[in-house]
Amino acid sequence: MGIAVFLTHEARDREIIEVFFDRDWWRLTFETEPHGLIGAGTGLGPISCSGGFKGNLGYTLKESGCLDGSHAVLNNTGVIILGAV
């Protein structure tokens, strides 16, 4: 079993973030629990700001066995989630 990796440069955009916390969508689409997004809301990056750093980057990891090589597109956001082959 491998690891599926998703990287985004839109981790501060609410429409993108919501996909990774939508329990109903993940259960219906992949029969698994949502896994969140590292950097959600503030992003990760090299931009210095009050209290730390910010940017637009975000990532998440998921065991690919639960995705079974499948894919899904959430049309409202254009987010495509691919399972590892």
MIGUDREN-342425 format. One record per residue: residue in three letters; x, y, z of N, C-alpha, C, CB in turn. Coordinates in nm, 3 decimals, m for minus. Atoms other than C-alpha are relative to their C-alpha. Last residue first. Glycine has a CB too. Example, Ala and Ser with C-alpha at 12.3 -4.5 7.8 and 13.67 -1.06 7.14 Angstrom:
2
r resn->ser | nx->m0.082 | ny->m0.119 | nz->m0.006 | cax->1.367 | cay->m0.106 | caz->0.714 | cx->m0.077 | cy->0.109 | cz->0.073 | cbx->0.041 | cby->0.046 | cbz->m0.142
r resn->ala | nx->0.089 | ny->m0.119 | nz->0.000 | cax->1.230 | cay->m0.450 | caz->0.780 | cx->0.090 | cy->0.120 | cz->0.000 | cbx->m0.099 | cby->0.003 | cbz->0.125
This chain:
85
r resn->val | nx->0.019 | ny->0.118 | nz->0.084 | cax->m0.200 | cay->0.357 | caz->m0.925 | cx->0.093 | cy->m0.110 | cz->0.046 | cbx->0.024 | cby->0.033 | cbz->m0.148
r resn->ala | nx->m0.126 | ny->0.050 | nz->0.058 | cax->m0.225 | cay->0.621 | caz->m0.654 | cx->m0.028 | cy->m0.126 | cz->m0.078 | cbx->0.106 | cby->m0.026 | cbz->0.110
r resn->gly | nx->m0.062 | ny->0.107 | nz->m0.078 | cax->m0.573 | cay->0.762 | caz->m0.604 | cx->0.128 | cy->m0.044 | cz->m0.069 | cbx->m0.096 | cby->m0.119 | cbz->0.018
r resn->leu | nx->m0.038 | ny->0.124 | nz->0.069 | cax->m0.650 | cay->1.091 | caz->m0.765 | cx->0.057 | cy->m0.099 | cz->0.098 | cbx->0.102 | cby->0.029 | cbz->m0.112
r resn->ile | nx->m0.069 | ny->0.085 | nz->m0.097 | cax->m0.836 | cay->1.386 | caz->m0.614 | cx->0.023 | cy->m0.134 | cz->m0.069 | cbx->m0.082 | cby->m0.017 | cbz->0.135
r resn->ile | nx->m0.002 | ny->0.140 | nz->0.046 | cax->m0.925 | cay->1.657 | caz->m0.863 | cx->0.080 | cy->m0.079 | cz->0.101 | cbx->0.060 | cby->m0.013 | cbz->m0.145
r resn->val | nx->m0.094 | ny->0.087 | nz->m0.069 | cax->m1.025 | cay->1.998 | caz->m0.727 | cx->m0.013 | cy->m0.141 | cz->m0.056 | cbx->m0.024 | cby->0.001 | cbz->0.153
r resn->gly | nx->m0.099 | ny->0.046 | nz->0.096 | cax->m1.204 | cay->2.211 | caz->m0.987 | cx->0.104 | cy->m0.089 | cz->0.063 | cbx->0.067 | cby->0.117 | cbz->m0.064
r resn->thr | nx->m0.131 | ny->m0.057 | nz->m0.027 | cax->m1.380 | cay->2.392 | caz->m0.705 | cx->0.104 | cy->m0.035 | cz->m0.106 | cbx->0.049 | cby->m0.047 | cbz->0.134
r resn->asn | nx->0.010 | ny->m0.138 | nz->m0.048 | cax->m1.752 | cay->2.349 | caz->m0.770 | cx->0.137 | cy->0.065 | cz->0.015 | cbx->m0.073 | cby->0.004 | cbz->0.132
r resn->asn | nx->0.018 | ny->m0.100 | nz->0.105 | cax->m1.687 | cay->2.043 | caz->m0.985 | cx->m0.006 | cy->0.143 | cz->0.049 | cbx->m0.124 | cby->m0.030 | cbz->m0.074
r resn->leu | nx->0.101 | ny->m0.080 | nz->m0.066 | cax->m1.544 | cay->1.820 | caz->m0.712 | cx->m0.019 | cy->0.123 | cz->m0.088 | cbx->0.040 | cby->0.039 | cbz->0.148
r resn->val | nx->m0.013 | ny->m0.143 | nz->0.025 | cax->m1.363 | cay->1.571 | caz->m0.929 | cx->m0.113 | cy->0.070 | cz->0.073 | cbx->m0.003 | cby->0.032 | cbz->m0.154
r resn->ala | nx->0.125 | ny->m0.075 | nz->m0.012 | cax->m1.309 | cay->1.214 | caz->m0.822 | cx->0.030 | cy->0.147 | cz->m0.026 | cbx->m0.065 | cby->m0.020 | cbz->0.139
r resn->his | nx->m0.015 | ny->m0.145 | nz->m0.003 | cax->m1.046 | cay->0.954 | caz->m0.890 | cx->m0.137 | cy->0.064 | cz->0.012 | cbx->0.074 | cby->0.050 | cbz->m0.127
r resn->ser | nx->0.114 | ny->m0.075 | nz->0.052 | cax->m1.001 | cay->0.584 | caz->m0.836 | cx->0.031 | cy->0.149 | cz->0.000 | cbx->m0.125 | cby->m0.029 | cbz->0.083
r resn->gly | nx->m0.028 | ny->m0.043 | nz->0.136 | cax->m0.676 | cay->0.392 | caz->m0.802 | cx->m0.112 | cy->0.082 | cz->m0.061 | cbx->0.028 | cby->m0.118 | cbz->m0.086
r resn->asp | nx->0.013 | ny->0.105 | nz->0.101 | cax->m0.817 | cay->0.211 | caz->m0.499 | cx->0.024 | cy->0.044 | cz->m0.145 | cbx->m0.134 | cby->m0.059 | cbz->0.010
r resn->leu | nx->0.045 | ny->m0.067 | nz->0.121 | cax->m0.858 | cay->0.527 | caz->m0.288 | cx->m0.012 | cy->m0.096 | cz->m0.118 | cbx->0.094 | cby->0.112 | cbz->m0.036
r resn->cys | nx->0.140 | ny->m0.037 | nz->m0.016 | cax->m0.848 | cay->0.341 | caz->0.045 | cx->m0.053 | cy->0.069 | cz->m0.126 | cbx->m0.017 | cby->0.091 | cbz->0.120
r resn->gly | nx->0.086 | ny->0.118 | nz->0.007 | cax->m0.529 | cay->0.166 | caz->m0.058 | cx->m0.147 | cy->0.034 | cz->0.010 | cbx->0.037 | cby->m0.097 | cbz->0.108
r resn->ser | nx->0.065 | ny->0.013 | nz->0.130 | cax->m0.367 | cay->0.502 | caz->m0.129 | cx->m0.090 | cy->m0.122 | cz->m0.011 | cbx->0.104 | cby->m0.006 | cbz->m0.108
r resn->glu | nx->m0.036 | ny->0.134 | nz->0.048 | cax->m0.294 | cay->0.580 | caz->0.235 | cx->m0.078 | cy->m0.026 | cz->m0.128 | cbx->m0.030 | cby->m0.109 | cbz->0.108
r resn->lys | nx->0.102 | ny->0.100 | nz->m0.030 | cax->m0.358 | cay->0.953 | caz->0.255 | cx->0.050 | cy->m0.135 | cz->m0.050 | cbx->m0.137 | cby->0.037 | cbz->m0.064
r resn->leu | nx->m0.041 | ny->0.137 | nz->0.033 | cax->m0.122 | cay->1.252 | caz->0.265 | cx->m0.114 | cy->m0.094 | cz->0.037 | cbx->0.132 | cby->m0.039 | cbz->0.075
r resn->thr | nx->0.061 | ny->0.105 | nz->m0.080 | cax->m0.206 | cay->1.622 | caz->0.263 | cx->0.048 | cy->m0.135 | cz->m0.051 | cbx->m0.154 | cby->0.010 | cbz->m0.003
r resn->tyr | nx->m0.015 | ny->0.139 | nz->0.044 | cax->m0.046 | cay->1.939 | caz->0.140 | cx->m0.078 | cy->m0.093 | cz->0.092 | cbx->0.147 | cby->m0.040 | cbz->m0.004
r resn->gly | nx->0.059 | ny->0.095 | nz->m0.093 | cax->m0.067 | cay->2.316 | caz->0.150 | cx->0.018 | cy->m0.140 | cz->m0.053 | cbx->m0.150 | cby->0.031 | cbz->0.023
r resn->leu | nx->m0.022 | ny->0.144 | nz->0.015 | cax->0.109 | cay->2.610 | caz->m0.011 | cx->m0.072 | cy->m0.080 | cz->0.108 | cbx->0.147 | cby->m0.031 | cbz->0.004
r resn->asn | nx->0.117 | ny->0.061 | nz->0.062 | cax->m0.029 | cay->2.963 | caz->m0.038 | cx->0.008 | cy->m0.151 | cz->m0.005 | cbx->m0.019 | cby->0.054 | cbz->m0.138
r resn->gly | nx->m0.017 | ny->0.022 | nz->0.143 | cax->0.209 | cay->3.140 | caz->0.196 | cx->m0.127 | cy->m0.061 | cz->m0.053 | cbx->0.123 | cby->m0.090 | cbz->m0.030
r resn->lys | nx->0.119 | ny->0.037 | nz->0.073 | cax->0.249 | cay->3.231 | caz->0.560 | cx->0.035 | cy->m0.018 | cz->m0.147 | cbx->m0.111 | cby->0.106 | cbz->0.017
r resn->phe | nx->m0.012 | ny->m0.004 | nz->0.146 | cax->0.522 | cay->3.264 | caz->0.819 | cx->m0.133 | cy->m0.038 | cz->m0.062 | cbx->0.112 | cby->m0.095 | cbz->m0.049
r resn->gly | nx->m0.059 | ny->0.114 | nz->0.070 | cax->0.534 | cay->3.338 | caz->1.190 | cx->0.013 | cy->0.023 | cz->m0.149 | cbx->m0.083 | cby->m0.123 | cbz->0.024
r resn->gly | nx->0.025 | ny->0.130 | nz->m0.061 | cax->0.348 | cay->3.551 | caz->1.445 | cx->0.056 | cy->m0.119 | cz->m0.076 | cbx->m0.145 | cby->m0.018 | cbz->0.016
r resn->ser | nx->0.014 | ny->m0.006 | nz->m0.146 | cax->0.323 | cay->3.870 | caz->1.240 | cx->m0.032 | cy->m0.139 | cz->0.055 | cbx->m0.109 | cby->0.101 | cbz->0.040
r resn->cys | nx->0.114 | ny->m0.080 | nz->m0.045 | cax->0.427 | cay->3.786 | caz->0.886 | cx->m0.003 | cy->0.000 | cz->0.152 | cbx->m0.134 | cby->m0.053 | cbz->m0.059
r resn->ser | nx->m0.004 | ny->m0.037 | nz->m0.141 | cax->0.725 | cay->3.651 | caz->0.695 | cx->m0.120 | cy->0.087 | cz->0.034 | cbx->0.132 | cby->0.073 | cbz->0.033
r resn->ile | nx->0.035 | ny->m0.140 | nz->m0.019 | cax->0.642 | cay->3.496 | caz->0.359 | cx->m0.007 | cy->0.031 | cz->0.149 | cbx->m0.135 | cby->0.033 | cbz->m0.069
r resn->pro | nx->m0.113 | ny->m0.081 | nz->m0.046 | cax->0.837 | cay->3.172 | caz->0.311 | cx->m0.033 | cy->0.146 | cz->0.028 | cbx->0.107 | cby->m0.006 | cbz->m0.101
r resn->gly | nx->m0.087 | ny->m0.067 | nz->0.096 | cax->0.549 | cay->2.933 | caz->0.287 | cx->0.099 | cy->0.093 | cz->0.063 | cbx->m0.082 | cby->0.075 | cbz->m0.097
r resn->leu | nx->m0.138 | ny->0.018 | nz->m0.046 | cax->0.275 | cay->2.727 | caz->0.436 | cx->0.088 | cy->0.074 | cz->m0.099 | cbx->0.040 | cby->m0.152 | cbz->0.010
r resn->gly | nx->m0.100 | ny->0.044 | nz->0.095 | cax->m0.088 | cay->2.827 | caz->0.392 | cx->0.136 | cy->m0.017 | cz->0.067 | cbx->0.010 | cby->0.098 | cbz->m0.116
r resn->thr | nx->m0.113 | ny->m0.094 | nz->0.003 | cax->m0.293 | cay->3.032 | caz->0.634 | cx->0.102 | cy->m0.035 | cz->m0.107 | cbx->0.067 | cby->0.003 | cbz->0.135
r resn->gly | nx->0.032 | ny->m0.131 | nz->m0.055 | cax->m0.638 | cay->2.876 | caz->0.607 | cx->0.112 | cy->0.101 | cz->m0.007 | cbx->m0.040 | cby->m0.015 | cbz->0.141
r resn->ala | nx->0.134 | ny->m0.053 | nz->0.029 | cax->m0.537 | cay->2.515 | caz->0.560 | cx->m0.022 | cy->0.134 | cz->0.069 | cbx->m0.107 | cby->m0.101 | cbz->0.044
r resn->gly | nx->m0.012 | ny->m0.136 | nz->0.054 | cax->m0.159 | cay->2.468 | caz->0.588 | cx->m0.134 | cy->0.064 | cz->m0.030 | cbx->0.083 | cby->m0.002 | cbz->m0.124
r resn->ile | nx->m0.105 | ny->m0.070 | nz->m0.073 | cax->m0.181 | cay->2.091 | caz->0.631 | cx->0.020 | cy->0.137 | cz->m0.067 | cbx->0.134 | cby->m0.084 | cbz->0.002
r resn->leu | nx->m0.100 | ny->m0.060 | nz->0.088 | cax->m0.512 | cay->1.982 | caz->0.476 | cx->0.099 | cy->0.078 | cz->0.085 | cbx->m0.067 | cby->0.092 | cbz->m0.107
r resn->gly | nx->m0.049 | ny->m0.135 | nz->m0.023 | cax->m0.766 | cay->1.757 | caz->0.643 | cx->0.106 | cy->0.045 | cz->m0.099 | cbx->0.055 | cby->0.010 | cbz->0.138
r resn->his | nx->m0.131 | ny->m0.002 | nz->m0.065 | cax->m0.800 | cay->1.380 | caz->0.635 | cx->0.058 | cy->0.139 | cz->0.019 | cbx->0.095 | cby->m0.082 | cbz->m0.078
r resn->pro | nx->m0.083 | ny->m0.108 | nz->0.053 | cax->m1.159 | cay->1.307 | caz->0.545 | cx->0.129 | cy->0.010 | cz->0.081 | cbx->m0.077 | cby->0.135 | cbz->0.004
r resn->glu | nx->0.013 | ny->m0.126 | nz->m0.073 | cax->m1.286 | cay->0.963 | caz->0.651 | cx->0.085 | cy->0.110 | cz->m0.066 | cbx->0.042 | cby->m0.018 | cbz->0.149
r resn->thr | nx->m0.105 | ny->m0.023 | nz->m0.098 | cax->m1.323 | cay->0.678 | caz->0.406 | cx->m0.024 | cy->0.135 | cz->0.068 | cbx->0.141 | cby->m0.005 | cbz->m0.066
r resn->glu | nx->0.029 | ny->0.086 | nz->m0.116 | cax->m1.586 | cay->0.529 | caz->0.176 | cx->0.113 | cy->0.007 | cz->0.103 | cbx->m0.022 | cby->m0.145 | cbz->m0.044
r resn->phe | nx->m0.108 | ny->0.096 | nz->m0.019 | cax->m1.424 | cay->0.699 | caz->m0.127 | cx->m0.021 | cy->m0.097 | cz->0.116 | cbx->0.127 | cby->0.073 | cbz->0.022
r resn->thr | nx->m0.087 | ny->0.017 | nz->0.116 | cax->m1.700 | cay->0.916 | caz->m0.278 | cx->0.102 | cy->m0.112 | cz->0.016 | cbx->0.071 | cby->0.128 | cbz->m0.028
r resn->leu | nx->0.076 | ny->0.036 | nz->0.119 | cax->m1.983 | cay->0.890 | caz->m0.024 | cx->0.091 | cy->m0.036 | cz->m0.117 | cbx->m0.092 | cby->0.114 | cbz->m0.040
r resn->arg | nx->0.067 | ny->0.128 | nz->m0.025 | cax->m1.764 | cay->0.885 | caz->0.286 | cx->m0.073 | cy->m0.049 | cz->m0.124 | cbx->m0.098 | cby->0.013 | cbz->0.117
r resn->trp | nx->m0.101 | ny->0.106 | nz->m0.005 | cax->m1.533 | cay->1.157 | caz->0.153 | cx->m0.063 | cy->m0.136 | cz->0.023 | cbx->0.103 | cby->0.030 | cbz->0.108
r resn->trp | nx->m0.053 | ny->0.021 | nz->0.135 | cax->m1.828 | cay->1.379 | caz->0.051 | cx->0.103 | cy->m0.114 | cz->m0.001 | cbx->0.064 | cby->0.129 | cbz->m0.052
r resn->asp | nx->0.101 | ny->0.066 | nz->0.084 | cax->m2.009 | cay->1.335 | caz->0.385 | cx->0.055 | cy->m0.031 | cz->m0.139 | cbx->m0.124 | cby->0.089 | cbz->m0.012
r resn->arg | nx->0.019 | ny->0.140 | nz->m0.039 | cax->m1.698 | cay->1.412 | caz->0.593 | cx->m0.099 | cy->m0.072 | cz->m0.092 | cbx->m0.049 | cby->m0.007 | cbz->0.144
r resn->asp | nx->0.139 | ny->0.034 | nz->0.028 | cax->m1.610 | cay->1.735 | caz->0.410 | cx->m0.024 | cy->m0.150 | cz->0.023 | cbx->m0.037 | cby->0.038 | cbz->m0.145
r resn->phe | nx->0.065 | ny->0.018 | nz->m0.129 | cax->m1.279 | cay->1.838 | caz->0.574 | cx->m0.146 | cy->m0.043 | cz->m0.014 | cbx->0.008 | cby->0.129 | cbz->0.080
r resn->phe | nx->m0.080 | ny->0.090 | nz->m0.082 | cax->m1.048 | cay->1.811 | caz->0.273 | cx->m0.056 | cy->m0.022 | cz->0.141 | cbx->0.138 | cby->0.054 | cbz->0.010
r resn->val | nx->m0.004 | ny->0.136 | nz->0.056 | cax->m1.300 | cay->1.955 | caz->0.029 | cx->0.066 | cy->m0.098 | cz->0.096 | cbx->0.073 | cby->m0.001 | cbz->m0.134
r resn->glu | nx->0.121 | ny->0.073 | nz->m0.039 | cax->m1.360 | cay->2.259 | caz->0.252 | cx->m0.002 | cy->m0.144 | cz->m0.050 | cbx->m0.121 | cby->0.072 | cbz->m0.052
r resn->ile | nx->m0.013 | ny->0.056 | nz->m0.135 | cax->m1.000 | cay->2.375 | caz->0.211 | cx->m0.119 | cy->m0.088 | cz->0.035 | cbx->0.013 | cby->0.113 | cbz->0.103
r resn->ile | nx->m0.094 | ny->0.113 | nz->0.007 | cax->m1.031 | cay->2.423 | caz->m0.165 | cx->0.007 | cy->m0.070 | cz->0.136 | cbx->0.142 | cby->0.048 | cbz->m0.043
r resn->glu | nx->0.059 | ny->0.102 | nz->0.086 | cax->m1.342 | cay->2.640 | caz->m0.148 | cx->0.088 | cy->m0.124 | cz->m0.010 | cbx->m0.025 | cby->0.057 | cbz->m0.139
r resn->arg | nx->0.102 | ny->0.076 | nz->m0.072 | cax->m1.200 | cay->2.833 | caz->0.150 | cx->m0.059 | cy->m0.114 | cz->m0.085 | cbx->m0.113 | cby->0.093 | cbz->0.044
r resn->asp | nx->0.132 | ny->m0.017 | nz->0.061 | cax->m0.891 | cay->2.943 | caz->m0.039 | cx->m0.102 | cy->m0.092 | cz->0.065 | cbx->0.007 | cby->m0.026 | cbz->m0.152
r resn->arg | nx->0.069 | ny->m0.106 | nz->m0.073 | cax->m0.580 | cay->2.972 | caz->0.182 | cx->m0.141 | cy->0.022 | cz->m0.052 | cbx->0.080 | cby->0.130 | cbz->m0.008
r resn->ala | nx->0.038 | ny->0.046 | nz->m0.134 | cax->m0.438 | cay->2.637 | caz->0.075 | cx->m0.070 | cy->0.107 | cz->0.082 | cbx->0.123 | cby->m0.047 | cbz->0.074
r resn->glu | nx->0.121 | ny->m0.075 | nz->m0.034 | cax->m0.439 | cay->2.745 | caz->m0.292 | cx->m0.051 | cy->m0.038 | cz->0.139 | cbx->m0.108 | cby->m0.024 | cbz->m0.105
r resn->his | nx->m0.047 | ny->m0.135 | nz->m0.028 | cax->m0.086 | cay->2.642 | caz->m0.395 | cx->m0.119 | cy->0.091 | cz->0.033 | cbx->0.080 | cby->0.057 | cbz->m0.122
r resn->thr | nx->0.074 | ny->m0.110 | nz->0.059 | cax->m0.182 | cay->2.278 | caz->m0.366 | cx->0.068 | cy->0.132 | cz->0.030 | cbx->m0.144 | cby->0.001 | cbz->0.050
r resn->leu | nx->m0.065 | ny->m0.128 | nz->m0.026 | cax->m0.013 | cay->1.944 | caz->m0.305 | cx->m0.083 | cy->0.110 | cz->m0.066 | cbx->0.147 | cby->0.002 | cbz->m0.053
r resn->phe | nx->0.064 | ny->m0.112 | nz->0.069 | cax->m0.193 | cay->1.611 | caz->m0.277 | cx->0.069 | cy->0.127 | cz->0.043 | cbx->m0.153 | cby->0.006 | cbz->0.030
r resn->val | nx->m0.042 | ny->m0.132 | nz->m0.045 | cax->m0.003 | cay->1.293 | caz->m0.194 | cx->m0.076 | cy->0.106 | cz->m0.081 | cbx->0.155 | cby->0.019 | cbz->m0.015
r resn->ala | nx->0.042 | ny->m0.100 | nz->0.098 | cax->m0.134 | cay->0.937 | caz->m0.217 | cx->0.033 | cy->0.137 | cz->0.059 | cbx->m0.155 | cby->m0.013 | cbz->m0.034
r resn->ile | nx->0.054 | ny->m0.124 | nz->m0.054 | cax->0.069 | cay->0.696 | caz->m0.005 | cx->m0.038 | cy->0.090 | cz->m0.117 | cbx->0.102 | cby->0.070 | cbz->0.096
r resn->gly | nx->m0.079 | ny->m0.121 | nz->0.010 | cax->0.138 | cay->0.338 | caz->m0.099 | cx->m0.070 | cy->0.118 | cz->0.066 | cbx->0.029 | cby->0.031 | cbz->m0.144
r resn->met | nx->0.084 | ny->m0.117 | nz->0.000 | cax->0.000 | cay->0.000 | caz->0.000 | cx->0.089 | cy->0.123 | cz->0.000 | cbx->m0.096 | cby->0.000 | cbz->0.121
